[in-house]
Amino acid sequence: MPLSAKQKRHLKQLAHDKKPVVIVGSAGLTENVITEIDSSIAHHELIKVRLNAGDRAAKQTMAQHIATTLKAELIQTIGHIAIYYRAAEKPVIVLPKP
């Protein structure tokens, strides 16, 4: 179920003071990096990932690939930072009604 604009705004506010938990380095998206992002999002629900890619198009492609691979919602990308949300089995973050 896609998130509404109100829910995304709420998640952006929650993610504002968080630091990136995973940094994608010069090796790009390896299986180990995808696994680390998956375990981090399963534990935290809302995470920031630093994407060290060359240009804007490469960063957007990488961000979308992560979202589709992990079945997560890409909330926002700003510069080298991407914010992802995926509800846990027992959600901790309470989203506002759409």
VEXDOTI-244680 format. One record per residue: residue number from 1; residue in one letter; chain; x, y, z of N, C-alpha, C in turn. Coordinates in steps of 0.001 Angstrom, whole numbers. Each point is the difference from the previous one (the first is absolute). Layout:
BEGIN
{torvex: NUM	dolum: A	kolgu: A	n_x: X	n_y: Y	n_z: Z	ca_x: X	ca_y: Y	ca_z: Z	c_x: X	c_y: Y	c_z: Z}
...
END
This chain:
BEGIN
{torvex: 1	dolum: M	kolgu: A	n_x: 845	n_y: -1177	n_z: 0	ca_x: -845	ca_y: 1177	ca_z: 0	c_x: 890	c_y: 1241	c_z: 0}
{torvex: 2	dolum: P	kolgu: A	n_x: -124	n_y: 849	n_z: -1013	ca_x: 828	ca_y: 1204	ca_z: -37	c_x: -390	c_y: 974	c_z: 1119}
{torvex: 3	dolum: L	kolgu: A	n_x: 978	n_y: 753	n_z: 435	ca_x: -228	ca_y: 954	ca_z: 1081	c_x: -573	c_y: 1298	c_z: -551}
{torvex: 4	dolum: S	kolgu: A	n_x: -834	n_y: 651	n_z: 804	ca_x: -561	ca_y: 1287	ca_z: -396	c_x: 1039	c_y: 1104	c_z: 238}
{torvex: 5	dolum: A	kolgu: A	n_x: -267	n_y: 1176	n_z: -523	ca_x: 911	ca_y: 1145	ca_z: 185	c_x: 115	c_y: 361	c_z: 1486}
{torvex: 6	dolum: K	kolgu: A	n_x: -1088	n_y: -120	n_z: 725	ca_x: 2	ca_y: 302	ca_z: 1434	c_x: 896	c_y: -984	c_z: 762}
{torvex: 7	dolum: Q	kolgu: A	n_x: -79	n_y: -1270	n_z: -363	ca_x: 823	ca_y: -1020	ca_z: 651	c_x: 1476	c_y: 192	c_z: -338}
{torvex: 8	dolum: K	kolgu: A	n_x: 303	n_y: 334	n_z: -1252	ca_x: 1386	ca_y: 244	ca_z: -388	c_x: 564	c_y: 1213	c_z: 741}
{torvex: 9	dolum: R	kolgu: A	n_x: -795	n_y: 1036	n_z: 133	ca_x: 421	ca_y: 1201	ca_z: 744	c_x: 333	c_y: -367	c_z: 1441}
{torvex: 10	dolum: H	kolgu: A	n_x: -829	n_y: -836	n_z: 602	ca_x: 228	ca_y: -450	ca_z: 1377	c_x: 1310	c_y: -785	c_z: 106}
{torvex: 11	dolum: L	kolgu: A	n_x: 244	n_y: -890	n_z: -953	ca_x: 1225	ca_y: -798	ca_z: 12	c_x: 1243	c_y: 860	c_z: -240}
{torvex: 12	dolum: K	kolgu: A	n_x: -121	n_y: 1018	n_z: -843	ca_x: 1123	ca_y: 923	ca_z: -213	c_x: 360	c_y: 718	c_z: 1298}
{torvex: 13	dolum: Q	kolgu: A	n_x: -1015	n_y: 396	n_z: 750	ca_x: 244	ca_y: 657	ca_z: 1286	c_x: 706	c_y: -938	c_z: 971}
{torvex: 14	dolum: L	kolgu: A	n_x: -418	n_y: -1255	n_z: 36	ca_x: 625	ca_y: -971	ca_z: 894	c_x: 1444	c_y: -295	c_z: -408}
{torvex: 15	dolum: A	kolgu: A	n_x: 281	n_y: 32	n_z: -1287	ca_x: 1337	ca_y: -341	ca_z: -499	c_x: 969	c_y: 1173	c_z: 60}
{torvex: 16	dolum: H	kolgu: A	n_x: -497	n_y: 1193	n_z: 269	ca_x: 828	ca_y: 1207	ca_z: -82	c_x: 1294	c_y: -92	c_z: 807}
{torvex: 17	dolum: D	kolgu: A	n_x: -57	n_y: -414	n_z: 1264	ca_x: 1217	ca_y: -16	ca_z: 813	c_x: 720	c_y: -1346	c_z: -5}
{torvex: 18	dolum: K	kolgu: A	n_x: -428	n_y: -926	n_z: -832	ca_x: 693	ca_y: -1292	ca_z: -72	c_x: 1260	c_y: 121	c_z: -855}
{torvex: 19	dolum: K	kolgu: A	n_x: 953	n_y: -855	n_z: 275	ca_x: 1225	ca_y: -100	ca_z: -783	c_x: -121	c_y: -1208	c_z: -940}
{torvex: 20	dolum: P	kolgu: A	n_x: 715	n_y: 6	n_z: -1121	ca_x: -29	ca_y: -1169	ca_z: -882	c_x: 541	c_y: -1243	c_z: 711}
{torvex: 21	dolum: V	kolgu: A	n_x: -732	n_y: -1101	n_z: -97	ca_x: 432	ca_y: -1239	ca_z: 652	c_x: 830	c_y: -874	c_z: -932}
{torvex: 22	dolum: V	kolgu: A	n_x: -154	n_y: 205	n_z: -1314	ca_x: 769	ca_y: -754	ca_z: -979	c_x: 560	c_y: 995	c_z: -1010}
{torvex: 23	dolum: I	kolgu: A	n_x: 1260	n_y: -204	n_z: -382	ca_x: 636	ca_y: 836	ca_z: -1011	c_x: 390	c_y: -892	c_z: -1173}
{torvex: 24	dolum: V	kolgu: A	n_x: -535	n_y: 330	n_z: -1177	ca_x: 338	ca_y: -746	ca_z: -1210	c_x: 1268	c_y: 636	c_z: -546}
{torvex: 25	dolum: G	kolgu: A	n_x: 1087	n_y: -758	n_z: 0	ca_x: 1299	ca_y: 527	ca_z: -394	c_x: 267	c_y: -106	c_z: -1477}
{torvex: 26	dolum: S	kolgu: A	n_x: 1262	n_y: 66	n_z: -342	ca_x: 413	ca_y: 3	ca_z: -1403	c_x: -251	c_y: -1342	c_z: -688}
{torvex: 27	dolum: A	kolgu: A	n_x: -153	n_y: -1073	n_z: 752	ca_x: -278	ca_y: -1320	ca_z: -583	c_x: -1443	c_y: -106	c_z: -489}
{torvex: 28	dolum: G	kolgu: A	n_x: -852	n_y: 941	n_z: 395	ca_x: -1391	ca_y: 3	ca_z: -444	c_x: -872	c_y: -932	c_z: 825}
{torvex: 29	dolum: L	kolgu: A	n_x: -1112	n_y: -398	n_z: -591	ca_x: -968	ca_y: -856	ca_z: 689	c_x: 392	c_y: -1466	c_z: -143}
{torvex: 30	dolum: T	kolgu: A	n_x: 701	n_y: -503	n_z: 971	ca_x: 354	ca_y: -1412	ca_z: 14	c_x: -1061	c_y: -753	c_z: 795}
{torvex: 31	dolum: E	kolgu: A	n_x: 61	n_y: -1309	n_z: -40	ca_x: -948	ca_y: -821	ca_z: 772	c_x: 116	c_y: 288	c_z: 1496}
{torvex: 32	dolum: N	kolgu: A	n_x: 1222	n_y: 203	n_z: 470	ca_x: 202	ca_y: 280	ca_z: 1420	c_x: -631	c_y: 1325	c_z: 403}
{torvex: 33	dolum: V	kolgu: A	n_x: 92	n_y: 1003	n_z: -858	ca_x: -597	ca_y: 1301	ca_z: 298	c_x: -1520	c_y: -118	c_z: 30}
{torvex: 34	dolum: I	kolgu: A	n_x: -572	n_y: -703	n_z: -970	ca_x: -1459	ca_y: -204	ca_z: -29	c_x: -453	c_y: -739	c_z: 1253}
{torvex: 35	dolum: T	kolgu: A	n_x: 742	n_y: -1018	n_z: 408	ca_x: -332	ca_y: -759	ca_z: 1212	c_x: 65	c_y: 887	c_z: 1234}
{torvex: 36	dolum: E	kolgu: A	n_x: 1000	n_y: 853	n_z: 74	ca_x: 145	ca_y: 913	ca_z: 1142	c_x: -1143	c_y: 1015	c_z: 50}
{torvex: 37	dolum: I	kolgu: A	n_x: -379	n_y: 531	n_z: -1156	ca_x: -1123	ca_y: 941	ca_z: -47	c_x: -1285	c_y: -709	c_z: 413}
{torvex: 38	dolum: D	kolgu: A	n_x: -181	n_y: -1236	n_z: -473	ca_x: -1197	ca_y: -772	ca_z: 336	c_x: -98	c_y: -252	c_z: 1502}
{torvex: 39	dolum: S	kolgu: A	n_x: 1103	n_y: -387	n_z: 624	ca_x: -47	ca_y: -256	ca_z: 1445	c_x: -196	c_y: 1298	c_z: 777}
{torvex: 40	dolum: S	kolgu: A	n_x: 572	n_y: 1090	n_z: -477	ca_x: -166	ca_y: 1287	ca_z: 684	c_x: -1438	c_y: 485	c_z: -75}
{torvex: 41	dolum: I	kolgu: A	n_x: -607	n_y: -118	n_z: -1169	ca_x: -1379	ca_y: 469	ca_z: -142	c_x: -970	c_y: -915	c_z: 742}
{torvex: 42	dolum: A	kolgu: A	n_x: 336	n_y: -1273	n_z: 97	ca_x: -846	ca_y: -920	ca_z: 771	c_x: 43	c_y: 351	c_z: 1483}
{torvex: 43	dolum: H	kolgu: A	n_x: 1134	n_y: 478	n_z: 460	ca_x: 160	ca_y: 340	ca_z: 1408	c_x: -543	c_y: 1388	c_z: 335}
{torvex: 44	dolum: H	kolgu: A	n_x: 228	n_y: 981	n_z: -878	ca_x: -339	ca_y: 1393	ca_z: 306	c_x: -1273	c_y: 515	c_z: -666}
{torvex: 45	dolum: E	kolgu: A	n_x: -487	n_y: -622	n_z: -1045	ca_x: -1140	ca_y: 423	ca_z: -805	c_x: 285	c_y: 1220	c_z: -874}
{torvex: 46	dolum: L	kolgu: A	n_x: 664	n_y: 1003	n_z: 541	ca_x: 291	ca_y: 1240	ca_z: -709	c_x: 1503	c_y: 237	c_z: 63}
{torvex: 47	dolum: I	kolgu: A	n_x: 651	n_y: 25	n_z: -1165	ca_x: 1455	ca_y: 152	ca_z: -17	c_x: 438	c_y: 999	c_z: -1067}
{torvex: 48	dolum: K	kolgu: A	n_x: 1213	n_y: 490	n_z: 188	ca_x: 665	ca_y: 807	ca_z: -1008	c_x: 1173	c_y: -809	c_z: -536}
{torvex: 49	dolum: V	kolgu: A	n_x: 221	n_y: 113	n_z: -1315	ca_x: 1111	ca_y: -677	ca_z: -658	c_x: 771	c_y: 1052	c_z: -785}
{torvex: 50	dolum: R	kolgu: A	n_x: 1304	n_y: -2	n_z: 140	ca_x: 849	ca_y: 921	ca_z: -776	c_x: 438	c_y: -706	c_z: -1270}
{torvex: 51	dolum: L	kolgu: A	n_x: -327	n_y: 621	n_z: -1146	ca_x: 312	ca_y: -566	ca_z: -1311	c_x: 1154	c_y: 788	c_z: -618}
{torvex: 52	dolum: N	kolgu: A	n_x: 1179	n_y: -579	n_z: -25	ca_x: 1158	ca_y: 666	ca_z: -584	c_x: 130	c_y: -391	c_z: -1464}
{torvex: 53	dolum: A	kolgu: A	n_x: -868	n_y: 552	n_z: -827	ca_x: 30	ca_y: -261	ca_z: -1440	c_x: 446	c_y: 1278	c_z: -711}
{torvex: 54	dolum: G	kolgu: A	n_x: 397	n_y: -143	n_z: -1237	ca_x: 558	ca_y: 1121	ca_z: -743	c_x: -964	c_y: 1134	c_z: -282}
{torvex: 55	dolum: D	kolgu: A	n_x: -1068	n_y: -267	n_z: -708	ca_x: -902	ca_y: 1081	ca_z: -399	c_x: -1418	c_y: -244	c_z: 514}
{torvex: 56	dolum: R	kolgu: A	n_x: -850	n_y: 976	n_z: -241	ca_x: -1375	ca_y: -40	ca_z: 506	c_x: -783	c_y: -1196	c_z: -547}
{torvex: 57	dolum: A	kolgu: A	n_x: 150	n_y: -283	n_z: -1282	ca_x: -733	ca_y: -1116	ca_z: -614	c_x: 422	c_y: -1335	c_z: 613}
{torvex: 58	dolum: A	kolgu: A	n_x: 1289	n_y: -159	n_z: 245	ca_x: 485	ca_y: -1241	ca_z: 614	c_x: -542	c_y: -161	c_z: 1414}
{torvex: 59	dolum: K	kolgu: A	n_x: -56	n_y: 1099	n_z: 750	ca_x: -541	ca_y: -56	ca_z: 1368	c_x: -1479	c_y: -352	c_z: -12}
{torvex: 60	dolum: Q	kolgu: A	n_x: -764	n_y: 591	n_z: -924	ca_x: -1435	ca_y: -289	ca_z: -85	c_x: -236	c_y: -1457	c_z: -383}
{torvex: 61	dolum: T	kolgu: A	n_x: 784	n_y: -497	n_z: -940	ca_x: -124	ca_y: -1401	ca_z: -417	c_x: 321	c_y: -933	c_z: 1160}
{torvex: 62	dolum: M	kolgu: A	n_x: 1064	n_y: 311	n_z: 723	ca_x: 400	ca_y: -813	ca_z: 1144	c_x: -1071	c_y: 37	c_z: 1090}
{torvex: 63	dolum: A	kolgu: A	n_x: -548	n_y: 1181	n_z: 269	ca_x: -1033	ca_y: 158	ca_z: 1032	c_x: -1249	c_y: -795	c_z: -364}
{torvex: 64	dolum: Q	kolgu: A	n_x: -429	n_y: 62	n_z: -1257	ca_x: -1181	ca_y: -749	ca_z: -432	c_x: 250	c_y: -1505	c_z: 30}
{torvex: 65	dolum: H	kolgu: A	n_x: 1207	n_y: -418	n_z: -356	ca_x: 344	ca_y: -1422	ca_z: 22	c_x: -85	c_y: -557	c_z: 1429}
{torvex: 66	dolum: I	kolgu: A	n_x: 506	n_y: 764	n_z: 958	ca_x: -66	ca_y: -422	ca_z: 1406	c_x: -1455	c_y: -136	c_z: 425}
{torvex: 67	dolum: A	kolgu: A	n_x: -825	n_y: 993	n_z: -339	ca_x: -1411	ca_y: -12	ca_z: 401	c_x: -738	c_y: -1201	c_z: -578}
{torvex: 68	dolum: T	kolgu: A	n_x: 201	n_y: -291	n_z: -1282	ca_x: -721	ca_y: -1113	ca_z: -603	c_x: 535	c_y: -1344	c_z: 481}
{torvex: 69	dolum: T	kolgu: A	n_x: 1308	n_y: -102	n_z: 192	ca_x: 593	ca_y: -1259	ca_z: 460	c_x: -480	c_y: -358	c_z: 1400}
{torvex: 70	dolum: L	kolgu: A	n_x: -73	n_y: 1004	n_z: 877	ca_x: -352	ca_y: -257	ca_z: 1397	c_x: -1479	c_y: 214	c_z: 305}
{torvex: 71	dolum: K	kolgu: A	n_x: -783	n_y: 323	n_z: -1033	ca_x: -1431	ca_y: 274	ca_z: 186	c_x: -209	c_y: 1069	c_z: 1064}
{torvex: 72	dolum: A	kolgu: A	n_x: 786	n_y: 1053	n_z: -102	ca_x: -76	ca_y: 1123	ca_z: 929	c_x: -502	c_y: 1226	c_z: -755}
{torvex: 73	dolum: E	kolgu: A	n_x: -460	n_y: 969	n_z: 735	ca_x: -482	ca_y: 1251	ca_z: -578	c_x: 1131	c_y: 1015	c_z: 32}
{torvex: 74	dolum: L	kolgu: A	n_x: 336	n_y: 557	n_z: -1162	ca_x: 994	ca_y: 1070	ca_z: -72	c_x: -714	c_y: 1287	c_z: 368}
{torvex: 75	dolum: I	kolgu: A	n_x: 321	n_y: 541	n_z: 1152	ca_x: -685	ca_y: 1185	ca_z: 499	c_x: 544	c_y: 1258	c_z: -650}
{torvex: 76	dolum: Q	kolgu: A	n_x: 1336	n_y: 120	n_z: -56	ca_x: 598	ca_y: 1223	ca_z: -510	c_x: 1472	c_y: -240	c_z: -324}
{torvex: 77	dolum: T	kolgu: A	n_x: 502	n_y: 735	n_z: -971	ca_x: 1439	ca_y: 48	ca_z: -239	c_x: 415	c_y: 1467	c_z: 14}
{torvex: 78	dolum: I	kolgu: A	n_x: 1047	n_y: 272	n_z: 756	ca_x: 576	ca_y: 1345	ca_z: 57	c_x: 1504	c_y: -170	c_z: -119}
{torvex: 79	dolum: G	kolgu: A	n_x: 573	n_y: 516	n_z: -1071	ca_x: 1435	ca_y: -138	ca_z: -191	c_x: 388	c_y: -1465	c_z: -74}
{torvex: 80	dolum: H	kolgu: A	n_x: 872	n_y: -410	n_z: 907	ca_x: 471	ca_y: -1391	ca_z: 28	c_x: -810	c_y: -871	c_z: 963}
{torvex: 81	dolum: I	kolgu: A	n_x: -1025	n_y: 543	n_z: 633	ca_x: -757	ca_y: -721	ca_z: 1030	c_x: -1366	c_y: -437	c_z: -530}
{torvex: 82	dolum: A	kolgu: A	n_x: -336	n_y: -1268	n_z: 245	ca_x: -1324	ca_y: -536	ca_z: -342	c_x: -660	c_y: -493	c_z: 1283}
{torvex: 83	dolum: I	kolgu: A	n_x: -1294	n_y: 284	n_z: 148	ca_x: -761	ca_y: -420	ca_z: 1179	c_x: -975	c_y: -1095	c_z: -433}
{torvex: 84	dolum: Y	kolgu: A	n_x: 17	n_y: -1107	n_z: 749	ca_x: -850	ca_y: -1151	ca_z: -303	c_x: -872	c_y: -351	c_z: 1203}
{torvex: 85	dolum: Y	kolgu: A	n_x: -1200	n_y: -505	n_z: -312	ca_x: -911	ca_y: -469	ca_z: 1047	c_x: -587	c_y: -1336	c_z: -437}
{torvex: 86	dolum: R	kolgu: A	n_x: -36	n_y: -931	n_z: 935	ca_x: -697	ca_y: -1273	ca_z: -197	c_x: -553	c_y: -393	c_z: 1356}
{torvex: 87	dolum: A	kolgu: A	n_x: -1307	n_y: -183	n_z: 71	ca_x: -642	ca_y: -355	ca_z: 1268	c_x: 482	c_y: -1373	c_z: 462}
{torvex: 88	dolum: A	kolgu: A	n_x: 244	n_y: -95	n_z: 1285	ca_x: 418	ca_y: -1271	ca_z: 585	c_x: -1236	c_y: -873	c_z: 239}
{torvex: 89	dolum: E	kolgu: A	n_x: 249	n_y: -1253	n_z: 375	ca_x: -1118	ca_y: -894	ca_z: 312	c_x: -818	c_y: 565	c_z: 1159}
{torvex: 90	dolum: K	kolgu: A	n_x: 707	n_y: 546	n_z: 989	ca_x: -644	ca_y: 705	ca_z: 1104	c_x: 480	c_y: 1446	c_z: -62}
{torvex: 91	dolum: P	kolgu: A	n_x: -719	n_y: 869	n_z: -745	ca_x: 473	ca_y: 1364	ca_z: -229	c_x: 179	c_y: 798	c_z: 1290}
{torvex: 92	dolum: V	kolgu: A	n_x: 1090	n_y: 754	n_z: 38	ca_x: 285	ca_y: 900	ca_z: 1120	c_x: -431	c_y: 1405	c_z: -368}
{torvex: 93	dolum: I	kolgu: A	n_x: 179	n_y: 354	n_z: -1270	ca_x: -374	ca_y: 1330	ca_z: -478	c_x: -1499	c_y: -8	c_z: -340}
{torvex: 94	dolum: V	kolgu: A	n_x: -723	n_y: 931	n_z: 578	ca_x: -1426	ca_y: 120	ca_z: -260	c_x: -187	c_y: 1096	c_z: -1059}
{torvex: 95	dolum: L	kolgu: A	n_x: -552	n_y: -398	n_z: -1138	ca_x: -218	ca_y: 950	ca_z: -1085	c_x: -1358	c_y: 666	c_z: 151}
{torvex: 96	dolum: P	kolgu: A	n_x: -92	n_y: 1296	n_z: -356	ca_x: -1308	ca_y: 652	ca_z: 36	c_x: -916	c_y: -575	c_z: -1080}
{torvex: 97	dolum: K	kolgu: A	n_x: -1273	n_y: 146	n_z: 188	ca_x: -968	ca_y: -492	ca_z: -986	c_x: 152	c_y: 817	c_z: -1281}
{torvex: 98	dolum: P	kolgu: A	n_x: -130	n_y: -643	n_z: -1176	ca_x: 169	ca_y: 741	ca_z: -1277	c_x: -1068	c_y: 1045	c_z: -231}
END
